């Protein structure tokens, strides 16, 4: 009998063991289905995704993308601010008084606020009236919103990606959806399902060129837990950060954020409809500010959006600022003497070329011809040159080639151009035809084939200030880890020409000529500026939509005697006969720079 009871006990234990083994096998299979098979079977992936979604509500508060800052560390892409976030709820959120208090805090009618909250199918931030970004809650507004105490409503920190806050949207760029480029950049990540094709990536400027650096290690997410029945778990809201000791990185630029903001505002006040302002540090060639118009909204990017062209980096006919090149070529080639005189009767007699001054300038010295921007005198000078000499002189001053130096960092797969929109410009569109007599003359005065960027014009001024050494304008100073440690640094550098440099004697003559432009020439409107200034004006004839227009230029430096900044201004497609906007803008730019230097000195 005792033996029978023992045998029955053993059989029961065996059956329990089998049952436990089967249960364990089922759980293992279920785990494999949820964790292993999703990569192979889409259906399993759907189950996994539904399981995760059923447990959490998520709202992205910060993309986790790397920061882009000015030279002092001020963000060029936005700072965190309090914003109203709401999560769906299954029951009532609160009483009418609570809705009224929240509505007062956010500045909207209670019925409109209630309608928005009740329409939510997923977590969302309350957007501003323009729909650009979450509505900022400052001061008492944030406190009032929190005290309202509506269920599922929170005040959370939100970090925008808005490069327009200091007016740097053209150089910093934007992020947008670009599935084709994303699939190319992140082929392996996309194949593994780690990078959805609708994710936003850099589409312009530094955001584009430094995309792989700025990507980060994951977003900052506001996450709320739900129970098995789908109801929110009270007190379960958490901020989950996908950050590490290395990411997100910070890219420190050479831009002066305060100058950038002031010059961007100046462009709007002055009514610069199409054009650019470039300011370089005269000592280093660093880009201190870069403004382009028309502007665009980096938070409302759409295909074909106008205003995203960075005119500071786009080439256009330079007009008479190109006479810097022509005179440099002639002086270095020895085909003109500094004391030589020229006669201008208003008409050159060939190639349809005439002087801008009706009746001409009469007899001019070489410096006077430069200061008065006499086309007839410069046509005579140009015809003494070979096309190759003009092209070589342009290259020696930084025209006709990109100037911003490519950069690389540890682990980079190659060199990257920080400002990918930079154009090379040109001197001649092709091999000069000796039978085309007007080609050399018209190009030498900045028309016909000649095309230059405002960045090149400003860099040429810096080159002259440094005895012919052309700078490679720097925009990225260094890159740092999230911990503050330096990942890479990029020093100042030259952009040497394969033809060498213009001679120091030629550079000095051109600088004196630029002073004469302001003292007695086409830049006389600058004589009573805050600083003593020097530079060269230019007006190029062009066509737009079948009508004649002018590109108005001015490039120069200040203050004379102790140059602090070089700048170039271009106002594109201006009506014929209109006021020379570039000269007026250049003066205002330099007055702002003078005030900036004065305030900086008082702080020091």
RABELBEL-V910212 format. One record per residue. N is the residue number from 1. RES is the residue in one letter. SS is DSSP state (helix for helix, strand for strand, loop for the rest). Layout:
n=N res=RES ss=SS
n=N res=RES ss=SS
This chain:
n=1 res=X ss=loop
n=2 res=X ss=helix
n=3 res=X ss=helix
n=4 res=X ss=helix
n=5 res=X ss=helix
n=6 res=X ss=helix
n=7 res=X ss=helix
n=8 res=X ss=helix
n=9 res=X ss=helix
n=10 res=X ss=helix
n=11 res=X ss=helix
n=12 res=X ss=helix
n=13 res=X ss=helix
n=14 res=X ss=helix
n=15 res=X ss=helix
n=16 res=X ss=helix
n=17 res=X ss=helix
n=18 res=X ss=helix
n=19 res=X ss=helix
n=20 res=X ss=helix
n=21 res=X ss=helix
n=22 res=X ss=helix
n=23 res=X ss=helix
n=24 res=X ss=helix
n=25 res=X ss=helix
n=26 res=X ss=helix
n=27 res=X ss=helix
n=28 res=X ss=helix
n=29 res=X ss=helix
n=30 res=X ss=helix
n=31 res=X ss=helix
n=32 res=X ss=helix
n=33 res=X ss=helix
n=34 res=X ss=helix
n=35 res=X ss=helix
n=36 res=X ss=loop
n=37 res=X ss=helix
n=38 res=X ss=helix
n=39 res=X ss=helix
n=40 res=X ss=loop
n=41 res=X ss=loop
n=42 res=X ss=helix
n=43 res=X ss=helix
n=44 res=X ss=helix
n=45 res=X ss=helix
n=46 res=X ss=helix
n=47 res=X ss=helix
n=48 res=X ss=helix
n=49 res=X ss=helix
n=50 res=X ss=helix
n=51 res=X ss=helix
n=52 res=X ss=helix
n=53 res=X ss=helix
n=54 res=X ss=loop
n=55 res=X ss=loop
n=56 res=X ss=strand
n=57 res=X ss=strand
n=58 res=X ss=strand
n=59 res=X ss=strand
n=60 res=X ss=strand
n=61 res=X ss=strand
n=62 res=X ss=strand
n=63 res=X ss=loop
n=64 res=X ss=loop
n=65 res=X ss=loop
n=66 res=X ss=loop
n=67 res=X ss=strand
n=68 res=X ss=strand
n=69 res=X ss=strand
n=70 res=X ss=loop
n=71 res=X ss=loop
n=72 res=X ss=loop
n=73 res=X ss=loop
n=74 res=X ss=loop
n=75 res=X ss=strand
n=76 res=X ss=loop
n=77 res=X ss=loop
n=78 res=X ss=loop
n=79 res=X ss=loop
n=80 res=X ss=loop
n=81 res=X ss=strand
n=82 res=X ss=strand
n=83 res=X ss=strand
n=84 res=X ss=strand
n=85 res=X ss=strand
n=86 res=X ss=strand
n=87 res=X ss=loop
n=88 res=X ss=loop
n=89 res=X ss=loop
n=90 res=X ss=loop
n=91 res=X ss=loop
n=92 res=X ss=loop
n=93 res=X ss=loop
n=94 res=X ss=loop
n=95 res=X ss=loop
n=96 res=X ss=helix
n=97 res=X ss=helix
n=98 res=X ss=helix
n=99 res=X ss=helix
n=100 res=X ss=helix
n=101 res=X ss=helix
n=102 res=X ss=helix
n=103 res=X ss=helix
n=104 res=X ss=helix
n=105 res=X ss=helix
n=106 res=X ss=helix
n=107 res=X ss=loop
n=108 res=X ss=loop
n=109 res=X ss=loop
n=110 res=X ss=helix
n=111 res=X ss=helix
n=112 res=X ss=helix
n=113 res=X ss=helix
n=114 res=X ss=helix
n=115 res=X ss=helix
n=116 res=X ss=helix
n=117 res=X ss=helix
n=118 res=X ss=helix
n=119 res=X ss=loop
n=120 res=X ss=loop
n=121 res=X ss=loop
n=122 res=X ss=loop
n=123 res=X ss=loop
n=124 res=X ss=strand
n=125 res=X ss=strand
n=126 res=X ss=loop
n=127 res=X ss=strand
n=128 res=X ss=loop
n=129 res=X ss=loop
n=130 res=X ss=loop
n=131 res=X ss=loop
n=132 res=X ss=loop
n=133 res=X ss=loop
n=134 res=X ss=strand
n=135 res=X ss=loop
n=136 res=X ss=strand
n=137 res=X ss=loop
n=138 res=X ss=loop
n=139 res=X ss=loop
n=140 res=X ss=helix
n=141 res=X ss=helix
n=142 res=X ss=helix
n=143 res=X ss=helix
n=144 res=X ss=helix
n=145 res=X ss=helix
n=146 res=X ss=helix
n=147 res=X ss=helix
n=148 res=X ss=helix
n=149 res=X ss=loop
n=150 res=X ss=loop
n=151 res=X ss=loop
n=152 res=X ss=loop
n=153 res=X ss=strand
n=154 res=X ss=strand
n=155 res=X ss=strand
n=156 res=X ss=strand
n=157 res=X ss=strand
n=158 res=X ss=strand
n=159 res=X ss=loop
n=160 res=X ss=loop
n=161 res=X ss=loop
n=162 res=X ss=loop
n=163 res=X ss=loop
n=164 res=X ss=loop
n=165 res=X ss=loop
n=166 res=X ss=loop
n=167 res=X ss=loop
n=168 res=X ss=loop
n=169 res=X ss=helix
n=170 res=X ss=helix
n=171 res=X ss=helix
n=172 res=X ss=helix
n=173 res=X ss=loop
n=174 res=X ss=loop
n=175 res=X ss=strand
n=176 res=X ss=strand
n=177 res=X ss=strand
n=178 res=X ss=loop
n=179 res=X ss=helix
n=180 res=X ss=helix
n=181 res=X ss=helix
n=182 res=X ss=helix
n=183 res=X ss=helix
n=184 res=X ss=helix
n=185 res=X ss=helix
n=186 res=X ss=loop
n=187 res=X ss=helix
n=188 res=X ss=helix
n=189 res=X ss=helix
n=190 res=X ss=helix
n=191 res=X ss=helix
n=192 res=X ss=loop
n=193 res=X ss=loop
n=194 res=X ss=loop
n=195 res=X ss=loop
n=196 res=X ss=loop
n=197 res=X ss=loop
n=198 res=X ss=loop
n=199 res=X ss=loop
n=200 res=X ss=strand
n=201 res=X ss=strand
n=202 res=X ss=strand
n=203 res=X ss=loop
n=204 res=X ss=loop
n=205 res=X ss=helix
n=206 res=X ss=helix
n=207 res=X ss=helix
n=208 res=X ss=helix
n=209 res=X ss=helix
n=210 res=X ss=loop
n=211 res=X ss=helix
n=212 res=X ss=helix
n=213 res=X ss=helix
n=214 res=X ss=helix
n=215 res=X ss=loop
n=216 res=X ss=loop
n=217 res=X ss=loop
n=218 res=X ss=loop
n=219 res=X ss=loop
n=220 res=X ss=strand
n=221 res=X ss=strand
n=222 res=X ss=strand
n=223 res=X ss=strand
n=224 res=X ss=strand
n=225 res=X ss=strand
n=226 res=X ss=strand
n=227 res=X ss=loop
n=228 res=X ss=loop
n=229 res=X ss=loop
n=230 res=X ss=loop
n=231 res=X ss=loop
n=232 res=X ss=strand
n=233 res=X ss=loop
n=234 res=X ss=loop
n=235 res=X ss=loop
n=236 res=X ss=loop
n=237 res=X ss=loop
n=238 res=X ss=strand
n=239 res=X ss=strand
n=240 res=X ss=strand
n=241 res=X ss=strand
n=242 res=X ss=loop
n=243 res=X ss=loop
n=244 res=X ss=loop
n=245 res=X ss=loop
n=246 res=X ss=loop
n=247 res=X ss=loop
n=248 res=X ss=loop
n=249 res=X ss=loop
n=250 res=X ss=strand
n=251 res=X ss=strand
n=252 res=X ss=strand
n=253 res=X ss=strand
n=254 res=X ss=loop
n=255 res=X ss=loop
n=256 res=X ss=loop
n=257 res=X ss=helix
n=258 res=X ss=helix
n=259 res=X ss=helix
n=260 res=X ss=helix
n=261 res=X ss=helix
n=262 res=X ss=helix
n=263 res=X ss=helix
n=264 res=X ss=helix
n=265 res=X ss=helix
n=266 res=X ss=helix
n=267 res=X ss=helix
n=268 res=X ss=helix
n=269 res=X ss=helix
n=270 res=X ss=loop
n=271 res=X ss=loop
n=272 res=X ss=loop
n=273 res=X ss=loop
n=274 res=X ss=loop
n=275 res=X ss=strand
n=276 res=X ss=strand
n=277 res=X ss=strand
n=278 res=X ss=strand
n=279 res=X ss=strand
n=280 res=X ss=strand
n=281 res=X ss=strand
n=282 res=X ss=loop
n=283 res=X ss=loop
n=284 res=X ss=loop
n=285 res=X ss=loop
n=286 res=X ss=loop
n=287 res=X ss=strand
n=288 res=X ss=strand
n=289 res=X ss=strand
n=290 res=X ss=strand
n=291 res=X ss=strand
n=292 res=X ss=strand
n=293 res=X ss=strand
n=294 res=X ss=loop
n=295 res=X ss=loop
n=296 res=X ss=loop
n=297 res=X ss=loop
n=298 res=X ss=loop
n=299 res=X ss=loop
n=300 res=X ss=loop
n=301 res=X ss=loop
n=302 res=X ss=loop
n=303 res=X ss=loop
n=304 res=X ss=loop
n=305 res=X ss=loop
n=306 res=X ss=loop
n=307 res=X ss=loop
n=308 res=X ss=loop
n=309 res=X ss=loop
n=310 res=X ss=loop
n=311 res=X ss=loop
n=312 res=X ss=loop
n=313 res=X ss=loop
n=314 res=X ss=loop
n=315 res=X ss=loop
n=316 res=X ss=strand
n=317 res=X ss=loop
n=318 res=X ss=loop
n=319 res=X ss=helix
n=320 res=X ss=helix
n=321 res=X ss=helix
n=322 res=X ss=helix
n=323 res=X ss=helix
n=324 res=X ss=helix
n=325 res=X ss=helix
n=326 res=X ss=helix
n=327 res=X ss=helix
n=328 res=X ss=helix
n=329 res=X ss=helix
n=330 res=X ss=helix
n=331 res=X ss=helix
n=332 res=X ss=helix
n=333 res=X ss=helix
n=334 res=X ss=loop
n=335 res=X ss=loop
n=336 res=X ss=loop
n=337 res=X ss=loop
n=338 res=X ss=loop
n=339 res=X ss=loop
n=340 res=X ss=loop
n=341 res=X ss=strand
n=342 res=X ss=strand
n=343 res=X ss=strand
n=344 res=X ss=strand
n=345 res=X ss=loop
n=346 res=X ss=loop
n=347 res=X ss=strand
n=348 res=X ss=loop
n=349 res=X ss=loop
n=350 res=X ss=loop
n=351 res=X ss=loop
n=352 res=X ss=loop
n=353 res=X ss=loop
n=354 res=X ss=strand
n=355 res=X ss=loop
n=356 res=X ss=loop
n=357 res=X ss=loop
n=358 res=X ss=loop
n=359 res=X ss=loop
n=360 res=X ss=loop
n=361 res=X ss=loop
n=362 res=X ss=strand
n=363 res=X ss=strand
n=364 res=X ss=strand
n=365 res=X ss=strand
n=366 res=X ss=helix
n=367 res=X ss=helix
n=368 res=X ss=helix
n=369 res=X ss=helix
n=370 res=X ss=helix
n=371 res=X ss=helix
n=372 res=X ss=loop
n=373 res=X ss=loop
n=374 res=X ss=loop
n=375 res=X ss=helix
n=376 res=X ss=helix
n=377 res=X ss=helix
n=378 res=X ss=helix
n=379 res=X ss=helix
n=380 res=X ss=helix
n=381 res=X ss=helix
n=382 res=X ss=helix
n=383 res=X ss=loop
n=384 res=X ss=loop
n=385 res=X ss=loop
n=386 res=X ss=loop
n=387 res=X ss=helix
n=388 res=X ss=helix
n=389 res=X ss=helix
n=390 res=X ss=helix
n=391 res=X ss=helix
n=392 res=X ss=helix
n=393 res=X ss=helix
n=394 res=X ss=helix
n=395 res=X ss=helix
n=396 res=X ss=helix
n=397 res=X ss=loop
n=398 res=X ss=loop
n=399 res=X ss=loop
n=400 res=X ss=loop
n=401 res=X ss=loop
n=402 res=X ss=loop
n=403 res=X ss=loop
n=404 res=X ss=loop
n=405 res=X ss=loop
n=406 res=X ss=loop
n=407 res=X ss=strand
n=408 res=X ss=loop
n=409 res=X ss=loop
n=410 res=X ss=loop
n=411 res=X ss=loop
n=412 res=X ss=loop
n=413 res=X ss=loop
n=414 res=X ss=loop
n=415 res=X ss=loop
n=416 res=X ss=strand
n=417 res=X ss=loop
n=418 res=X ss=loop
n=419 res=X ss=loop
n=420 res=X ss=loop
n=421 res=X ss=loop
n=422 res=X ss=loop
n=423 res=X ss=loop
n=424 res=X ss=loop
n=425 res=X ss=loop
n=426 res=X ss=strand
n=427 res=X ss=loop
n=428 res=X ss=loop
n=429 res=X ss=loop
n=430 res=X ss=loop
n=431 res=X ss=loop
n=432 res=X ss=loop
n=433 res=X ss=loop
n=434 res=X ss=loop
n=435 res=X ss=loop
n=436 res=X ss=loop
n=437 res=X ss=helix
n=438 res=X ss=helix
n=439 res=X ss=helix
n=440 res=X ss=helix
n=441 res=X ss=helix
n=442 res=X ss=helix
n=443 res=X ss=helix
n=444 res=X ss=helix
n=445 res=X ss=loop
n=446 res=X ss=loop
n=447 res=X ss=loop
n=448 res=X ss=loop
n=449 res=X ss=loop
n=450 res=X ss=loop
n=451 res=X ss=strand
n=452 res=X ss=strand
n=453 res=X ss=loop
n=454 res=X ss=helix
n=455 res=X ss=helix
n=456 res=X ss=helix
n=457 res=X ss=helix
n=458 res=X ss=helix
n=459 res=X ss=helix
n=460 res=X ss=helix
n=461 res=X ss=helix
n=462 res=X ss=helix
n=463 res=X ss=helix
n=464 res=X ss=helix
n=465 res=X ss=helix
n=466 res=X ss=loop
n=467 res=X ss=loop
n=468 res=X ss=loop
n=469 res=X ss=loop
n=470 res=X ss=loop
n=471 res=X ss=strand
n=472 res=X ss=loop
n=473 res=X ss=loop
n=474 res=X ss=loop
n=475 res=X ss=loop
n=476 res=X ss=strand
n=477 res=X ss=strand
n=478 res=X ss=strand
n=479 res=X ss=strand
n=480 res=X ss=strand
n=481 res=X ss=loop
n=482 res=X ss=loop
n=483 res=X ss=loop
n=484 res=X ss=loop
n=485 res=X ss=loop
n=486 res=X ss=strand
n=487 res=X ss=strand
n=488 res=X ss=strand
n=489 res=X ss=strand
n=490 res=X ss=loop
n=491 res=X ss=loop
n=492 res=X ss=loop
n=493 res=X ss=loop
n=494 res=X ss=strand
n=495 res=X ss=loop
n=496 res=X ss=loop
n=497 res=X ss=loop
n=498 res=X ss=loop
n=499 res=X ss=loop
n=500 res=X ss=loop
n=501 res=X ss=loop
n=502 res=X ss=loop
n=503 res=X ss=loop
n=504 res=X ss=helix
n=505 res=X ss=helix
n=506 res=X ss=helix
n=507 res=X ss=helix
n=508 res=X ss=helix
n=509 res=X ss=helix
n=510 res=X ss=helix
n=511 res=X ss=helix
n=512 res=X ss=helix
n=513 res=X ss=helix
n=514 res=X ss=helix
n=515 res=X ss=helix
n=516 res=X ss=helix
n=517 res=X ss=helix
n=518 res=X ss=helix
n=519 res=X ss=helix
n=520 res=X ss=helix
n=521 res=X ss=loop
n=522 res=X ss=loop
n=523 res=X ss=loop
n=524 res=X ss=helix
n=525 res=X ss=helix
n=526 res=X ss=helix
n=527 res=X ss=loop
n=528 res=X ss=loop
n=529 res=X ss=loop
n=530 res=X ss=loop
n=531 res=X ss=loop
n=532 res=X ss=loop
n=533 res=X ss=strand
n=534 res=X ss=strand
n=535 res=X ss=strand
n=536 res=X ss=strand
n=537 res=X ss=strand
n=538 res=X ss=strand
n=539 res=X ss=strand
n=540 res=X ss=strand
n=541 res=X ss=strand
n=542 res=X ss=strand
n=543 res=X ss=strand
n=544 res=X ss=strand
n=545 res=X ss=loop
n=546 res=X ss=loop
n=547 res=X ss=strand
n=548 res=X ss=strand
n=549 res=X ss=strand
n=550 res=X ss=strand
n=551 res=X ss=strand
n=552 res=X ss=strand
n=553 res=X ss=strand
n=554 res=X ss=strand
n=555 res=X ss=strand
n=556 res=X ss=strand
n=557 res=X ss=strand
n=558 res=X ss=strand
n=559 res=X ss=loop
n=560 res=X ss=loop
n=561 res=X ss=loop
n=562 res=X ss=loop
n=563 res=X ss=loop
n=564 res=X ss=loop
n=565 res=X ss=strand
n=566 res=X ss=strand
n=567 res=X ss=strand
n=568 res=X ss=strand
n=569 res=X ss=strand
n=570 res=X ss=strand
n=571 res=X ss=strand
n=572 res=X ss=strand
n=573 res=X ss=strand
n=574 res=X ss=strand
n=575 res=X ss=strand
n=576 res=X ss=loop
n=577 res=X ss=loop
n=578 res=X ss=loop
n=579 res=X ss=loop
n=580 res=X ss=loop
n=581 res=X ss=helix
n=582 res=X ss=helix
n=583 res=X ss=helix
n=584 res=X ss=helix
n=585 res=X ss=helix
n=586 res=X ss=helix
n=587 res=X ss=helix
n=588 res=X ss=helix
n=589 res=X ss=helix
n=590 res=X ss=helix
n=591 res=X ss=helix
n=592 res=X ss=helix
n=593 res=X ss=helix
n=594 res=X ss=helix
n=595 res=X ss=helix
n=596 res=X ss=helix
n=597 res=X ss=helix
n=598 res=X ss=helix
n=599 res=X ss=helix
n=600 res=X ss=helix
n=601 res=X ss=helix
n=602 res=X ss=helix
n=603 res=X ss=helix
n=604 res=X ss=loop
